[in-house]
Amino acid sequence: MSRRKDYSLLQQTGTDQVAAPKPSLTLSDAVALIVGIVIGAGIFQTPALVASQAGSDIAVLLLWLIGGVVSLVGALCYAELATVYPDVGGVYYYLKRAFGRGVAFLFAWARMTVIQTGSIALLAFVFGDYVSQILRLGTFSSSIYAAIAIALLTALNIIGLQQGKWTQNLLSAAKVLGLLLVVILGLTAIPNSAAAAPVEAASSGTWGLAMVFVLLSYGGWNEAAYISAEIQDGRRNIVRSLMWSIGIITAIYLLINLAYLRGLGLANMSQSEAVAADLMRSLWGEPGALFISVLIAIATLGATNATIFTGARTNFALGQDFSLFGFMGRWQQRPSSPTHALLLQAAIALALVFLGTLTRKGFETMVDYTAPIFWFFFLLSGISLLVLRIREPHIVRPFRVPFYPFTPLFFCAVCGYLLYSSLAYTGVGAVAGVLVVAAGIPVLFWNNYRQGKT
């Protein structure tokens, strides 16, 4: 089925043809990598959505603390899968090994049509929201900026203009600087009078939706767990790196939410469209809002570009594995890029921007669109750990998840609850996401029919 080599099988049969990943990352390297991957643009947008669902200051902080615990549990499960089956396909390979080719295809289809493209649109809406704080373009300002960003960055990737290392470092520095400014100024400011205003408590049923937004901001540890095969003294440092990094991220998220609550109050925070800009506006006026909006817009643009870059590569791999999508498996030599994969990805992402515009919720609609599918495949990943433990008990496991089977069972239960929450408490975006993934089933049958005839 796949043209990629099965690294794990070659290793287990004693073949010397393919080298295992080299343990070259120190503990501090791993911690820095994980923190850098996880802390993204979402933290500048989701706190307002969480606050609107929580009902109290304590509930807001508790939700973010729970998010850190859930992320750590999930990261431990992924760490075992990544060390036992170090394949470049990641989740695609785990699902194929545990459940077969059909489920793996649906994951690849979902990544192409929902998860990755939804993430591109989601990031583009964050960019649009903050650029609109600088120069508003009318009623649909955020959507216009989002569409421009996707089109421009796709064009740059097609002609082969990739960001250099120094550019990525600059964008990461802008993100960190923005976070530090918000935390320091928010915590040292005189509390806003709105902080004391009574706010009607949200019903407990909305905590599920709040956790969807919280764990969106913690997203990325599932990608970071793949480096576990390259950490020095892996048995000892895998757990340490995950605990340190997610502990640092949790502390940062608690501090920034505390800053928002202190500077704006729960009522103003929950009603904000660009919460960091509103906090800076309340402290430094329009110059403060302008400054933080520029920083966040730059950082978000970099995250959008990185997602476009990696998404096109996974679509290119899909085109190589399945003949129906063979047109995406062609690499243009001049310039060096998967042009067809980039164009299809941009078309889907722009259609999602249009969907967000129709619902008038943009970012929130994209969370609705991606969340059910995201948690469905997270649930299958957790189950695959249990299945592969039972089916392949004799495989050497460099790292074993602590307290098995309770840890993966707890993770699966959380994923199931969040899958339910993302369907029960969300809007039209969730329905659209589910229908798009379901459409992949007849596509799979058609692909198999074509390959059978061939």
Helices and strands as residue ranges (DSSP letters): H 7-12, H 27-38, G 41-44, H 46-54, H 57-84, H 91-99, H 101-110, I 111-115, H 116-131, H 141-158, H 165-188, G 193-196, G 204-206, H 207-217, H 221-224, G 225-230, H 234-270, H 275-321, G 323-329, H 339-359, H 363-391, H 406-424, H 428-438, H 440-453
